[in-house]
């Protein structure tokens, strides 16, 4: 009888632990649907999910890319993380000798007067 109680207690603890982990994943997804800004699930959170390539990131991105969800306040962070990263060029274009610019003075407009 005592062994049965220990097994039931262990099973209950395992179920509680599993349930807690699913809440951790569902809270950020629920925040995406909220009309209020979620400070704890902003750009840093979603950037971390993106860098680690988590399933949560995939679900969040999929949700926010739907046409009806693109403008939700909490989807803005997800979409900002997903935006393409365009690197800056390492060298600036030349402005040195030999560079020609086609600047010409613009003549003032000539109005014809009627007499």
HELIX and SHEET records of a PDB file:
HELIX    1   1 UNK A    2  UNK A   33  1                                  32    
HELIX    2   2 UNK A   39  UNK A   41  5                                   3    
HELIX    3   3 UNK A   43  UNK A   52  1                                  10    
HELIX    4   4 UNK A   55  UNK A   64  1                                  10    
HELIX    5   5 UNK A   75  UNK A   82  1                                   8    
END                                                                             
